[in-house]
Amino acid sequence: MEGGTYPPPRVNELLSSGLFIVRMAVVLLLLAGPGVLQSIGIQNPPWIYTWAHENKMTTFLVIFIIGGQIENQLLSTGAFEVSLNDELVWSKLETGRLPSLMELKELISEPSQSFESASTVMEAEFDDEMESFYS
C-alpha cells in the first residue's frame, strides 16, 4: 500500500491558479502605490483601493490568509482511497465515510470482498457484539 494525493477536478485547479494570480496582482498593485493607477488614467482610485493602501498590513493578512484558505478548499477532495494490488478496496468518495480499523483489516485480509459488503458485514458483526454485550 502507498499513499498519495487524489487529484482535484481540473476546474478547481484552474480556479485555484486564477485566484493565486489575482492575489499576487493585488499585492503588486498595492505595493506599487496610486501612481500606477494614475499612469493608466485612473485619477481618483476607488475607496477600497485607498483604504487597502492605507491599511497594507491588514489587507495583506486578509489576502494571504483568506485567499489561501479558499485556494486550499478548492484543491481539497476529502478522498481516502485504499487500493491493494491495484484494486480499490475502500473509497471514502463512494461510501461518504472513513473505514473503521476492523473494516480495513477485513478488507485487506480478504481483498476479493468489496467495500460495500465489508461495511455491511462489519455493521452486522457490531450489532451482534452489542446485542450479546447488553444481554
C-alpha positions in Angstrom: 0.0 0.0 0.0 1.1 3.5 -0.6 -0.4 7.0 0.0 -0.8 9.7 -2.5 -2.8 12.8 -3.3 -6.1 12.4 -5.0 -6.3 14.9 -7.9 -9.0 17.6 -7.6 -11.3 18.3 -10.5 -9.5 20.3 -13.3 -11.8 23.2 -12.9 -10.9 23.6 -9.3 -7.2 23.5 -10.2 -7.8 26.3 -12.7 -9.8 28.4 -10.3 -7.1 28.0 -7.6 -4.4 29.1 -10.0 -6.5 32.0 -11.2 -7.1 33.1 -7.6 -3.4 32.9 -6.9 -2.7 35.2 -9.9 -5.3 37.7 -8.8 -4.0 37.7 -5.2 -0.4 38.4 -6.5 -1.7 41.1 -8.8 -3.5 42.9 -6.0 -0.4 42.7 -3.8 1.8 44.2 -6.5 -0.8 46.9 -7.2 -0.8 47.8 -3.5 2.9 47.8 -3.3 3.3 50.0 -6.4 1.0 52.7 -5.0 -1.5 55.0 -6.5 1.0 56.3 -9.1 0.3 53.1 -11.2 -3.4 53.8 -11.3 -2.8 57.4 -12.3 -0.4 56.2 -15.1 -3.2 54.2 -16.7 -5.7 57.0 -16.4 -7.4 56.4 -13.1 -7.0 59.8 -11.3 -9.3 59.0 -8.4 -8.8 55.4 -7.2 -11.9 53.7 -5.7 -12.3 54.0 -1.9 -11.5 50.3 -1.4 -8.1 50.8 -3.0 -7.4 53.9 -0.9 -8.4 52.0 2.3 -6.3 48.9 1.3 -3.3 51.1 0.5 -3.6 52.9 3.9 -4.0 49.6 5.8 -1.5 47.4 4.0 -0.8 45.0 6.8 -4.4 44.2 7.4 -5.0 43.9 3.6 -2.0 41.6 3.1 -3.1 39.4 6.0 -6.6 39.1 4.6 -5.3 38.4 1.1 -2.9 35.7 2.2 -4.9 34.0 4.9 -8.4 34.1 3.4 -7.2 33.7 -0.2 -5.0 30.8 0.9 -8.0 29.2 2.7 -10.1 29.5 -0.4 -7.4 28.0 -2.6 -6.9 25.1 -0.2 -10.6 24.4 -0.1 -10.7 24.3 -3.9 -7.9 21.8 -4.0 -9.2 19.6 -1.2 -11.1 16.5 -2.3 -11.6 14.7 1.0 -10.6 11.5 -0.6 -9.4 8.4 1.3 -9.0 5.7 -1.3 -7.3 2.4 -0.3 -6.1 0.1 -3.1 -4.5 -3.3 -2.7 -2.7 -4.8 -5.7 -4.2 -2.1 -7.9 -7.7 -3.0 -6.8 -9.8 -0.4 -5.0 -10.8 -1.9 -1.6 -12.2 1.3 0.1 -13.4 4.6 -1.2 -14.5 7.4 1.0 -15.8 9.2 -2.1 -18.3 6.4 -2.7 -19.1 5.5 0.9 -19.0 9.0 2.4 -17.0 7.9 5.5 -13.7 6.6 6.7 -13.4 2.8 7.3 -13.1 1.6 10.9 -9.9 -0.2 11.7 -11.8 -3.5 11.8 -13.3 -2.9 8.4 -9.9 -2.1 7.0 -8.3 -5.2 8.4 -11.1 -7.3 7.0 -10.8 -5.7 3.5 -7.0 -6.3 3.5 -7.2 -9.9 4.7 -9.9 -10.7 2.1 -9.2 -8.5 -0.9 -11.9 -10.1 -3.0 -14.5 -8.5 -0.8 -15.9 -5.2 -1.9 -16.0 -2.2 0.5 -19.8 -2.1 0.3 -20.2 -5.7 1.5 -17.4 -5.3 4.1 -19.2 -2.4 5.6 -22.5 -4.4 5.8 -20.7 -7.4 7.3 -18.9 -5.2 9.9 -22.2 -3.5 10.8 -23.8 -6.9 11.4 -20.9 -8.1 13.5 -21.0 -4.9 15.5 -24.8 -5.3 16.1 -24.2 -8.9 17.2 -21.5 -7.9 19.6 -23.7 -5.1 21.0 -26.6 -7.5 21.4 -24.5 -10.0 23.3 -23.0 -7.3 25.4 -26.4 -6.0 26.6 -28.0 -9.4 27.1 
